[in-house]
């Protein structure tokens, strides 16, 4: 099944925007990420899907954001305590830092006993800050738990995809490996090829073609498996040379979904193979090695290794 999206059908302003970026990488790159895809016509701001941003941003940035918001809250309440005359015991008038650290104690409910609010106005501010403290602590705790509890498929994709077999019926091969000691259950693998050939109007067009995989469903993945695609005349890869794939900025996107044996949760993974990640006339080296006692061992040091299928000329 093929889906073609031609930029020539878009409005003129969208086509011009794409033309300004057509020399860039416009498809997908990296692992588990979308990158270098140009989008126009969207009005995003910092709070667009803010919860999703908090879940997906890097840990250092997340903690920096939380720390900054924590200091900002204490800064605001410190100023409020400072402008209220004699609002806190054992704190000199207009001493911002003492009021700031009193706010820290209030927000964290530490309460050393050396300072206390004085008067109804100051106690009202303390009440508001205590309520803000409960909300802030609950939100941060929930976010940290959500980030830690997200299920991850510790799946290893081969660094390259190989093309083997004879010239009349070659095969595209991709190796996946389970890095956990427990198995993945009900595993499904799908693949698409995204490329940008030149259409009839001489403009780059975005093509999304599905790659039909063999043995792409496994009831159980204990260690490693090789997923294959037969490059027939109906295949999106049929007739395309390495140079053709490079000119069309072709990329293979592999998605994996399965159920984790321990948590019984669905896990997902994605990997991208660029045109220069395809090695022709090669097969993956076997990583299952026998031991002298008759048992088997999976050597992941050979996971990315390949062997050439070209026959050496006879002397």
NUDREN-979003 format. One line per 5 residues: number of its first residue (from 1); their letters; for each residue x, y, z of C-alpha. Coordinates in nm, 4 decimals. Example, Ala and Ser with C-alpha at 12.3 -4.5 7.8 and 13.67 -1.06 7.14 Angstrom:
2
1	as	1.2300/-0.4500/0.7800; 1.3670/-0.1060/0.7140
END
This chain:
315
1	xxxxx	0.0000/0.0000/0.0000; 0.1448/0.3371/-0.0999; 0.0504/0.6860/0.0022; 0.1843/0.9766/-0.1997; 0.1747/1.3350/-0.0859
6	xxxxx	0.2778/1.5749/-0.3612; 0.3818/1.9225/-0.2645; 0.2581/2.0503/-0.5999; -0.0949/2.0108/-0.4657; -0.0323/2.2402/-0.1751
11	xxxxx	-0.1073/2.6103/-0.1742; 0.1507/2.8453/-0.3141; 0.2691/2.9812/0.0209; 0.3274/2.6321/0.1598; 0.5188/2.5320/-0.1546
16	xxxxx	0.7388/2.8408/-0.1310; 0.8104/2.7709/0.2345; 0.9180/2.4169/0.1471; 1.1362/2.5443/-0.1364; 1.3347/2.7564/0.1052
21	xxxxx	1.4209/2.4417/0.3001; 1.4382/2.1779/0.0273; 1.8165/2.1488/0.0611; 1.7774/2.0480/0.4256; 1.7100/1.6998/0.5519
26	xxxxx	1.3344/1.7054/0.5524; 1.2465/1.3575/0.6688; 1.3230/1.1582/0.9802; 1.6490/1.1019/1.1606; 1.7812/0.9479/1.4792
31	xxxxx	1.6268/0.6928/1.7086; 1.2826/0.7422/1.8639; 1.2755/1.1009/1.7369; 1.1453/1.3057/1.4485; 1.3995/1.5516/1.3191
36	xxxxx	1.4447/1.7980/1.0345; 1.0792/1.7897/0.9322; 0.9800/2.1392/0.8275; 0.6290/2.2454/0.9288; 0.4417/2.5638/0.8442
41	xxxxx	0.1075/2.7132/0.9390; 0.1232/2.6137/1.3058; 0.0933/2.8624/1.5888; 0.2736/2.7131/1.8846; 0.3648/2.8771/2.2105
46	xxxxx	0.5532/2.7702/2.5200; 0.2426/2.6168/2.6803; 0.1362/2.4187/2.3737; 0.1080/2.0614/2.4993; 0.3114/2.1648/2.8039
51	xxxxx	0.2535/1.8386/2.9917; 0.3959/1.6383/2.7016; 0.6969/1.8695/2.6898; 0.7582/1.8122/3.0609; 0.7475/1.4355/3.0072
56	xxxxx	0.9776/1.4277/2.7056; 1.2425/1.6911/2.7820; 1.5866/1.5805/2.8998; 1.6358/1.5264/3.2729; 1.8827/1.8168/3.3230
61	xxxxx	1.6435/2.0585/3.1562; 1.3515/1.9213/3.3582; 1.5291/1.9658/3.6917; 1.6529/2.3101/3.5879; 1.2955/2.4127/3.5068
66	xxxxx	1.1635/2.2770/3.8374; 1.4425/2.4460/4.0339; 1.3804/2.7745/3.8539; 1.0079/2.7631/3.9289; 1.0828/2.6731/4.2919
71	xxxxx	1.3142/2.9724/4.3319; 1.0618/3.1962/4.1536; 0.7846/3.1022/4.3996; 1.0080/3.1747/4.6967; 1.1229/3.4998/4.5374
76	xxxxx	0.7631/3.6224/4.5015; 0.6621/3.5277/4.8552; 0.9880/3.6680/4.9920; 0.9012/4.0052/4.8401; 0.5485/3.9864/4.9852
81	xxxxx	0.6825/3.9170/5.3355; 0.9346/4.1997/5.2959; 0.6754/4.4639/5.2028; 0.4537/4.3717/5.5006; 0.6024/4.5554/5.8020
86	xxxxx	0.7151/4.3279/6.0873; 0.5462/4.0271/5.9252; 0.7955/3.7677/6.0543; 0.9483/3.7359/6.3989; 1.3293/3.7566/6.4345
91	xxxxx	1.3548/3.9095/6.0866; 1.4734/4.2674/6.0452; 1.2435/4.5005/5.8459; 1.3023/4.4950/5.4701; 1.5576/4.2121/5.4947
96	xxxxx	1.4794/4.0308/5.1702; 1.7066/3.7323/5.2218; 1.5706/3.6494/5.5658; 1.2170/3.6765/5.4258; 1.3218/3.4645/5.1283
101	xxxxx	1.4574/3.1857/5.3481; 1.1445/3.2065/5.5661; 0.9477/3.1450/5.2480; 1.1695/2.8434/5.1709; 1.0957/2.7020/5.5162
106	xxxxx	0.7231/2.7638/5.4725; 0.7097/2.6148/5.1214; 0.8957/2.3044/5.2340; 0.7063/2.2874/5.5687; 1.0387/2.2637/5.7535
111	xxxxx	0.9634/2.5195/6.0250; 1.2778/2.5485/6.2368; 1.0936/2.7584/6.4959; 1.3190/3.0645/6.4734; 1.0715/3.2632/6.2640
116	xxxxx	0.6930/3.2813/6.2610; 0.4313/3.4969/6.0899; 0.2896/3.7917/6.2827; -0.0591/3.9293/6.2241; -0.3562/3.8228/6.0152
121	xxxxx	-0.2137/3.9488/5.6858; 0.1128/3.7564/5.7242; -0.0727/3.4418/5.8323; -0.2984/3.4750/5.5298; 0.0076/3.4876/5.3048
126	xxxxx	0.1482/3.1803/5.4828; -0.1822/2.9996/5.4244; -0.1706/3.0780/5.0525; 0.1933/2.9682/5.0298; 0.1206/2.6436/5.2132
131	xxxxx	-0.1571/2.5679/4.9657; 0.0788/2.6521/4.6766; 0.3361/2.4215/4.8358; 0.0941/2.1273/4.8313; 0.0066/2.1877/4.4666
136	xxxxx	0.3709/2.2333/4.3621; 0.4922/1.9246/4.5505; 0.2091/1.7099/4.4128; 0.2693/1.8199/4.0538; 0.6458/1.7696/4.0674
141	xxxxx	0.6077/1.4315/4.2382; 0.3557/1.3214/3.9772; 0.5765/1.4376/3.6901; 0.8832/1.2607/3.8261; 0.6848/0.9406/3.8801
146	xxxxx	0.5374/0.9630/3.5295; 0.8822/1.0098/3.3777; 1.0263/0.7159/3.5725; 0.7298/0.4858/3.5200; 0.7051/0.5252/3.1442
151	xxxxx	0.7580/0.1809/2.9898; 1.0634/0.1519/2.7687; 1.1496/-0.1270/2.5312; 1.5189/-0.1938/2.5752; 1.5484/-0.3010/2.2147
156	xxxxx	1.8671/-0.2832/2.0120; 1.8425/-0.2205/1.6386; 2.1304/-0.3125/1.4125; 2.3324/-0.0108/1.3037; 2.2936/-0.1137/0.9413
161	xxxxx	2.0401/-0.2917/0.7265; 2.1748/-0.5493/0.4845; 2.0652/-0.6513/0.1358; 2.1469/-1.0100/0.0498; 2.0381/-1.2790/-0.1920
166	xxxxx	2.0705/-1.2974/-0.5686; 2.0147/-1.0058/-0.8039; 1.6732/-1.1372/-0.9115; 1.5287/-1.1713/-0.5603; 1.7250/-0.9757/-0.2988
171	xxxxx	1.6258/-0.9459/0.0651; 1.6409/-0.6490/0.3003; 1.7381/-0.7649/0.6503; 1.7160/-0.5828/0.9844; 1.8232/-0.7289/1.3167
176	xxxxx	1.6555/-0.6494/1.6470; 1.7681/-0.7603/1.9913; 1.6115/-0.7705/2.3353; 1.8475/-0.6223/2.5964; 1.6400/-0.7314/2.8943
181	xxxxx	1.6604/-1.0669/3.0685; 1.2856/-1.1056/3.0351; 1.1164/-1.1665/2.7016; 0.9032/-0.9335/2.4938; 0.5588/-1.0772/2.4222
186	xxxxx	0.3365/-1.0337/2.1159; 0.5945/-0.8354/1.9220; 0.4964/-0.6511/1.6027; 0.7340/-0.4725/1.3672; 0.6275/-0.2354/1.0891
191	xxxxx	0.8356/-0.0450/0.8349; 0.7869/0.2422/0.5942; 1.0157/0.4176/0.3482; 1.0016/0.7952/0.3245; 1.1702/0.9569/0.0294
196	xxxxx	1.1513/1.2716/-0.1843; 1.1576/1.1965/-0.5560; 1.1046/1.4686/-0.8125; 0.7456/1.4751/-0.9369; 0.6119/1.5551/-1.2828
201	xxxxx	0.6324/1.9281/-1.2100; 1.0011/1.9115/-1.1266; 0.9413/1.9638/-0.7554; 1.0357/1.7372/-0.4653; 0.7410/1.5376/-0.3345
206	xxxxx	0.6988/1.3470/-0.0099; 0.6319/0.9746/-0.0613; 0.5434/0.7389/0.2227; 0.5587/0.3746/0.1147; 0.4873/0.0777/0.3350
211	xxxxx	0.7504/-0.1966/0.3461; 0.5952/-0.5411/0.3650; 0.7961/-0.7425/0.6166; 0.8199/-1.1153/0.6539; 0.7920/-1.2753/0.9997
216	xxxxx	0.7199/-0.9312/1.1461; 0.5041/-1.0790/1.4233; 0.6532/-1.2904/1.6998; 0.4689/-1.4348/1.9996; 0.7917/-1.4108/2.1993
221	xxxxx	1.1287/-1.2394/2.1555; 1.3760/-1.3812/2.4090; 1.7036/-1.2573/2.2553; 1.7360/-1.1597/1.8895; 1.5589/-1.1858/1.5556
226	xxxxx	1.6131/-1.0856/1.1931; 1.3229/-0.9223/1.0088; 1.3297/-0.9461/0.6287; 1.1664/-0.7810/0.3289; 1.1653/-0.9379/-0.0155
231	xxxxx	1.2530/-0.6763/-0.2790; 1.0097/-0.7783/-0.5509; 0.8928/-0.5652/-0.8428; 0.6196/-0.4226/-0.6181; 0.8650/-0.3191/-0.3464
236	xxxxx	0.9368/0.0527/-0.2970; 1.3064/-0.0413/-0.3070; 1.2793/-0.2154/-0.6423; 1.5161/-0.0752/-0.9014; 1.6622/0.1897/-0.6710
241	xxxxx	2.0398/0.2099/-0.6545; 2.2388/0.3538/-0.3663; 2.2723/0.6765/-0.5631; 1.8950/0.6914/-0.6192; 1.8293/0.6502/-0.2476
246	xxxxx	2.0782/0.9254/-0.1682; 1.9237/1.1674/-0.4196; 1.5756/1.1008/-0.2818; 1.6976/1.1324/0.0795; 1.5390/0.7953/0.1463
251	xxxxx	1.4996/0.6712/0.4998; 1.3556/0.3493/0.6404; 1.1519/0.3944/0.9570; 1.1135/0.0840/1.1740; 0.8543/0.0798/1.4518
256	xxxxx	0.8231/-0.1899/1.7142; 0.5450/-0.2569/1.9631; 0.5300/-0.5328/2.2209; 0.4196/-0.6184/2.5733; 0.6713/-0.6269/2.8548
261	xxxxx	0.6650/-0.9611/3.0342; 0.7120/-0.8160/3.3843; 0.5003/-0.4994/3.3830; 0.2418/-0.6267/3.1294; 0.2574/-0.2804/2.9730
266	xxxxx	0.2855/-0.1929/2.6082; 0.6334/-0.0802/2.5026; 0.7398/0.0938/2.1846; 1.0585/0.1681/1.9952; 1.1524/0.3290/1.6672
271	xxxxx	1.4667/0.3435/1.4578; 1.5666/0.5160/1.1346; 1.7978/0.3820/0.8667; 1.9408/0.6396/0.6280; 2.0373/0.5531/0.2727
276	xxxxx	2.4007/0.5178/0.3781; 2.3020/0.2614/0.6429; 2.2134/0.0032/0.3782; 2.4911/-0.2450/0.3017; 2.4512/-0.4489/-0.0144
281	xxxxx	2.5743/-0.8071/-0.0614; 2.6047/-0.8693/0.3117; 2.4415/-1.0750/0.5852; 2.4428/-1.0482/0.9606; 2.6895/-1.2609/1.1488
286	xxxxx	2.5350/-1.5204/1.3771; 2.5453/-1.4050/1.7398; 2.4307/-1.7377/1.8883; 2.7438/-1.9303/1.9759; 2.7644/-2.2824/2.1263
291	xxxxx	2.9558/-2.3516/2.4444; 3.1624/-2.6632/2.5168; 2.8988/-2.7843/2.7654; 2.6334/-2.7790/2.4936; 2.4582/-2.4587/2.6077
296	xxxxx	2.4162/-2.1526/2.3875; 2.5294/-1.7940/2.4450; 2.4236/-1.4764/2.2634; 2.7298/-1.2651/2.1885; 2.6004/-0.9096/2.1477
301	xxxxx	2.9515/-0.8011/2.0633; 2.8741/-0.9437/1.7177; 2.5283/-0.7875/1.6955; 2.6229/-0.5271/1.4329; 2.8788/-0.7436/1.2528
306	xxxxx	2.8178/-0.8399/0.8902; 2.9779/-1.0775/0.6426; 3.0074/-1.0196/0.2715; 2.8152/-1.2544/0.0440; 3.0348/-1.1812/-0.2572
311	xxxxx	3.2325/-1.4814/-0.3665; 3.6063/-1.4347/-0.3801; 3.7543/-1.4944/-0.7275; 3.9368/-1.8208/-0.7784; 4.3120/-1.7981/-0.8281
END
